[in-house]
Amino acid sequence: MKPLVGIIMGSDSDLTVMKDAQDFLDELDVLHTIEIVSAHRTTRKMVNYASDAKKKGIQVIIAGAGGAAHLPGMIASLTSLPVIGVPIKTKSLDGLDSLLSIAQMPPGVPVATMAINGAKNAAILACQILGVAHPPIAERIERYKKNLETAVLKKDELLGKIGAEAYLKRMSSDK
């Protein structure tokens, strides 16, 4: 079976963030690949990756990048596949530079842009996109979202039973 999602990042320093996307895809049993593809340092690899992704069965690309963050936009300029950009938090500007670089794409080259370090949401969105054509993935996403709702309702019920102070104490002891 071929991978449906390609996860790429501009540097190995992005892996701690991008692993959240991989972990979520693993949790939902969505086949994927994960690679380091630098827009600036491995330009030929980036072009080949974008050109070959569809042939390899990839249907959505999640691209994480920090700083100038050109990787998601460059990939989007080279493929018709949906690209989800994950801005990586940087030391100098806390990731705002990455966020703006990914979000401010010219007309014709869209990149769905997540929050800074939002790799998990990128994986969730990738699964929602895939769910349109893959009913089992759609079912798993629906179950995941239902579980989120259930968890919040249980927390609300507990808060109502024990009050804010006891709830906060319980939260701090759980850490």
Salt bridges, closest charged atoms under 4 A:
ASP23 OD1 - LYS19 NZ 2.58
ASP26 OD1 - HIS32 NE2 3.39
GLU35 OE1 - LYS45 NZ 3.61
ASP52 OD1 - LYS55 NZ 3.30
GLU149 OE1 - LYS146 NZ 3.06
GLU157 OE2 - LYS161 NZ 3.29
